[in-house]
Amino acid sequence: MAVEPEETVVKSRPVALTIAGSDSGGGAGIQADLKSFLSTGSFGTSAITCLTAQNPEGVSGILEIDPDFLEKQIRAVFSYFSVGAVKTGMLLSKEIVSRVALLLREFRKEGRAFRFVLDPVMVATSGAGLLREDAVDSLISELLPLADLVTPNLDEGRILGIGNIQNSTEIGPAAEALSDKLKTNVLLKGGHLQNAELAVDALAISGRPAIIYSKPFIRNFYPHGTGCTYSSAIASYLAQGNSLEASVSKGKDFLHSTIVEAYSIGRSKTLNHFPKEYR
């Protein structure tokens, strides 16, 4: 008796694009972004801005990708896929920042309806500089005006002008002030605040009081890759049509799960980008 072939069920996923650096240690950068996209229900595409020689203990080398070749990567993605969200991470140079801004403006003018999350990756957790000093002004003047959300941690917030945050009660007002200054929505992340009981973040949407998101602070965890994971999860949820508030809330839940279920890779722990409830 012949066996009838099963009917193929066509499923679809929204597409998210990460424009960021590659982490040879696998815990941050493009690698963390693609794992986060997949785990949170989106199809991940990528354009690599630079190669890094790094592990959780530090960055020992950076090789910048030629901006023309970066452009080819981005155009290859946009020419084939309907991109629902873009996330930028490590951009490194003024030339790369300007080229990415130019392309995103072009695609927006063409009517491409993508959301844009800008993670202003400036300094690695290990202390290595990931955005050259002359690129900061370009990031603020050229790329920030295109963003639906910018996601600085406290160190990056200081570079952008919030001052020194001493406790979690200051994060909400600081996010509101930074949003007013930058003229865009800001998620100020307080996870690097020392001796805190809660990991507190504040979402400032222009003209509204900041929304506070908090989870219990997980101690004895080296936070390599948390910023990349958080911002890419938010971009993934935005690609799926969620509101900004809901995307941040869902992204916070996902990040917390990756930390709670972190596992050992020898000298340290790494985020589990496929926690049980997301499999």
PyMOL commands that set and color helices and strands:
alter all, ss='L'
color gray80, all
select helices_A, chain A and resi 29-39+67-80+94-109+133-146+154-160+168-182+226-239+244-260+276-278
alter helices_A, ss='H'
color red, helices_A
select strands_A, chain A and resi 15-23+43-55+58-64+83-88+115-118+149-150+186-189+198-204+211-216+263-264+269-270
alter strands_A, ss='S'
color yellow, strands_A
deselect
rebuild
show_as cartoon
